Amino acid sequence: MDLQYLWQGRELKLRILRNAKKNIILRKIDSGSLKISVPKYLSVKRLLNWLDSHQDVIARVLQTPDLSEPKTEMLPEKIWFRGQLQTIKITSQNQFCYENEIFYVPHLPFLQQQQVLRTFLQNHAQTVLLNKLAEHANKMNLSPSQITLTNAKTFWGVCRQKTGIRLNWRLIGAPDFVMDYVCIHELCHLWHANHSKAFWQSVAVYCDDVARAKTWLKKHGTALFLLG
């Protein structure tokens, strides 16, 4: 099924595939079209409403290479870590090292270099992000059924009553106030399944940086995906 969608004054062609289990998954075909996998039960109206409220996701996906383009196999010069841009330097040493705000990456094939950095960031996310989530849950007197990380490309976090809360590991690149906001946001979904007025009132009770965090993610969120 194909649809036309008006985005920032230009038309995008949407190719809709009903082959997703739960989440909405966007992939770029070219500069003017997206492939979107959605659950079978999701109506077109609900999909369009979701797109309207996730303009930053569309922008991020449109900045990725076309499906038909070969990927550039080169690490970026800098990546975000704990809210700061850190330099990446390729070294002749055999061992990966992070010190003085510099990632020293061995001279290896690109995919191995990428995996070394991703593993470092994911390990830190496992500790920092999940500890933050547990601390906020304790303060809010909430008990998610499970807390874990996700490799999702279209959301920062997801909360379900049965399966718990999953946070995108790439948030380890963001400042603490952004990580705190996402943790609180997802925890509040245990009280409110939607983004109602009551939901946002609950978020505001526990987070003073909602607007600042949303602004940071809108401005820098795309850069958190430089390692895939």
N, C-alpha and C positions, 0 to 999 in steps of 0.2 A: 504494500500500500504506500503510495506517495502523496505527500502534502506539500503545500507552499506555506512558508512561515515568514512573517515580516519581522526582521531583526535589525534594529538600529538603522532603519530607513532602507534596507535592502532585503530582497527576497532570498530565503534559503530553501532549498529543496530537501525535504525530509523523507527518507526511505524508512518506513516503519516495519519492523520485524517483531512478531509476537512470539519470541523464543527465549525471553528472560524468565527466571523463576520468581524473583521478588523485586529486584532493583531496576531502575532505568539506566541503560548503558548507552553513552554517546560515543561515536567514532567519526572522525572526519573522512569523507570521501575525497573532496577537493574543496577549494575556497568557497564554493557556493552550495555545497550539499553535505548533509550529515546522514549517517546510518544510525538509527535508534532502535535498540532492542528493548522491548517492554513486556511485562507480564500479560497473559491472555485476557485477564479480567479488566485491565486498565482502559478506560474509555478515551476517545480522542480529546474530549473536553478536558478531562483531568490531565492528560499529557500536555496539552497546550497551557493549562494553568501552571503546571510544573515548570515548563520552559520559561514562562513569563516571570516566575519567581526565582529562576536560577540562571540569570543572564551571565553571571561570572563564569559558570560552568561552560556555557556555549562559547564564550570568548576564549577560555582556556583550550577547549578542544579544537577550535578553529586555528589556534596558533601551532598545533602539532603538525608534523609532516603529513602530506596526502598519503592515503593508503597505497597509491601507485608509485610514490617516491621512495628511493632508497634512503635509509637512515644515515645520518652523518655520524660516523663512528669516531667521535672525539669528545673528551670530557670538557665541561664548561670551565672557564677560568676561575669562577667563584661559585660557591653554593651557600645557601642559608643554613645556619646551625645555631639554635637557641637565640634566634632573633638578630644575629649578626652575620654579615657577609664574610665568608672565610675563603682564603685563597687556596687553590689547588696547584701543587707543583709536582711534576714528574721527576722522580729521582732514580739514580742508578743503583741505589740500595735495594736489597731484596725484600725488605720488610716495610709494611705500611706503618705510618706514624702520624699522630696529630699532636702538634705542640706550637705554642705561640701563635694561635689562630691561623695555622697553616696545615693543610692536609698534604702530607708527603706520600705520593702514590708510586709504587714500583713501576718500572717500565715493562708493562705487560700488554698482551692483547686487550683491546678496548673492553670487551665483555667481562674480562677478569678484573680490570680496573674498576669498572662500573659496579661489579658485585662486591668488591672490597669496600667501596664507599657505602653502598647500600647496607651491607652487613653492619658496618660501624654505626650508621644512623639508626638502623632498626634495633640494634642492641640497646642504644641509648633511649630510644622510644619505648622499648619494653620496660625499662626501669622508670624513666622520668614521667612519661605520659600515664602509664597505668598506676603509678604511685599517686599522681595528682588526682586521677579519677577516683581512686579509693579514698583519698583524703576528703575530697568534696562529698563523696557519697556518705562518709561518716558524719560530716558536719550537717548534712541535709537529712540524716537518719533514713537513708535509703539503702537498699541491698539488691543491686542488679544480680540477676541469676548467673551472669558471667561477664567478665571484662577481658577484652582481648584487642589485638590490632588487626587492621585490614589493609589490603593493598589496593583498595578501590581507587578508581580514576575520576569518579563523579561526585563524591561526597566526602566531607571531613569526619563525619561520624554517623552512626546509625544506632537506634535504640529499639529493641523489641522486648515485650514482656517475657516471652518464653526463652529467647536466645541471648538476652542481655545487651550489652553495649560494646560496639566495636569502634575504635578510633583509628583514623588514617595515620600510619607511622610517619608520613611526611610532615606532620605537624611538629616534629622535633626541630624542624627548621625555623619555626615561628617563635616569637617572644613568649615569655611565661604568661602574660596577660591574655594572649590569644589562646594558648593551650587551656588556660583556666576557663575561658569563655566557652570553648567547645565542650569541655567536660561538663560544665553546669548546664549548657544547652541540652545535651543528650540526657542527663540525669532528670531534668525537668520533664522530659517526655515520658518518664515513668508515671508522672501525675497527669499529663495532658498529651494525648496521642497526636494532636495536630498543632498548628501554629496559631492558636486562637489568642484572643486578648488575654485570657487567663494564663496561657502558657508564657507569654512575654512578660507578664507581671511577675510570675514566679522566677523567671530568669533574672529580672531586674533586682529582685530581693537579694540574690546571692552574688550578682556580678555587677560591678560598677563600671565596667569597661566594654559594655556591649557595642556601642557605636564605634569606639576606637578599634576594637577587635575586628568588627565586620569591615571597617575601612581598610585595615591592614591586610586582611585576606583578599579583599577585592583588588588591592594594589599589587600585592606581592605573591598571592596564592599560586599563580601560574608558575612562578620561578621555583616553587617547591617540588615541581615535577621534572626538573632538568635531568634527573638520573633515571627517568622512566617510572 
